Amino acid sequence: MEFDRAGADALMDIVARPEVVFVRGEGSWLEDHAGKRYLDFIQGWAVNSLGHCPPQLRRALETQAGTLINPSPAFYNQPAIELAKRITGASCFDRVFFANSGAEANEGAIKLARKWGQLNRNGAYKIITLDHSFHGRTLATMSASGKAGWDTLFAPQVPGFPKATLNDLDSVRALIDADTVAIMLEPVQGEGGVIPATTEFMQGLRALADEHNLLLIVDEVQTGFGRTGTLFAYQHSGVEPDIMTLGKGIGGGVPLAALCAREAVSCFAHGDQGGTYNGNPLMTAVGVAVFDTLMADGFLQGVQERAKQLSEGLLALCEKWGFKGERGAGLLRALVLDRDDGPAIVKAALESSPEGLLLNAPRPNLLRFMPALNVTQDEVALMLTRLDEVIARVRS
Ligand SMILES: *Cc1c(COP(=O)(O)O)cnc(C)c1O
């Protein structure tokens, strides 16, 4: 198949895309219009938790598509009930609202916190968020995000999101005033460069929230659903948040997200929150299939083993090439380069032949790895070998 330039130009030009059209995928592999194969360590930005087109997902979609697609969010449906039951049974949360994207789930978390503030805290509405955080691309979630330049892009912002510094408890404490209702963070900053919040920081935030009667909100859109080796990343620190959002991996590639809250915080009145597609059985049936796969015996253990293999392999590359180190949690990892040639490495990896390798550089000196959670030992080993070859080519 030829690349259709004119056709591609009918799409709004929102990002610099390579001249490649992906036509099919299976597991950790993608194939483009010319038949070239790519080992995929992006997986739709940590979205395809079980790889491309996994049989569990296809089965769930096929069965559900022939049963019931969308009766309306104003009626109960069985897959939504099943998935909510599974999530509340495996977490500290009691109620779930399903959404279609991470940004929409976070938007819901912001609304829920503000509503709770109206009911319980005299109208307190400010939510302390962190520099370099990423919470989505709606106006409110862009305002909540600490991405450089986003304070003026599409100005004016939605007010009420003062920014503190990750892993600096004093910077959070200094921002608390009578109008503060919540603290919101990613347990591992993903887009910000794969920087984990320390256990100390998470525990400190919980204590601070308790002391000042604030809600603790974790954005687990990227870290949730097994990505860090536990079902949810907050479980590493032993703290129990009041609100959690999920996205990306929960749908294994289809649009599904969730807003989870403890009973005492689930204060939406009828009509406060909703959405045409929210909790539709076609997507929630997929969520059930993903959840059951993750919770099967040995699956999360496998994630931890592959994470260890990936981490050790990246450290060996650091040793060999003089890189600055690697970091992350589970299968959300980053390699810290010694110079700003991350984008050049990403480009060379994509263009490698006969097979390409898909990587991401969230910052110029950083490579990020987000393979399928069921990536095999051989695929991790192959990625490390290919990456080493690409680095040798770029740096020769
Ligand atoms: C991707 C991401 C979002 C936004 O999710 P969308 O589905 O793209 O709206 C929000 N928060 C975090 C931490 C993310 O990684």
The ligand as a Gaussian input file, in Angstrom:
#p B3LYP/6-31G(d) Opt

LIG

0 1
 C       -2.890000      10.293000      29.578000
 C       -3.124000      10.914000      30.896000
 C       -4.272000      11.709000      31.144000
 C       -5.254000      12.055000      30.062000
 O       -5.933000      10.935000      29.586000
 P       -6.739000      11.051000      28.197000
 O       -7.416000       9.721000      28.079000
 O       -5.734000      11.313000      27.134000
 O       -7.693000      12.168000      28.347000
 C       -4.468000      12.188000      32.412000
 N       -3.599000      11.926000      33.400000
 C       -2.506000      11.182000      33.212000
 C       -1.597000      10.901000      34.355000
 C       -2.212000      10.657000      31.952000
 O       -1.112000       9.946000      31.751000

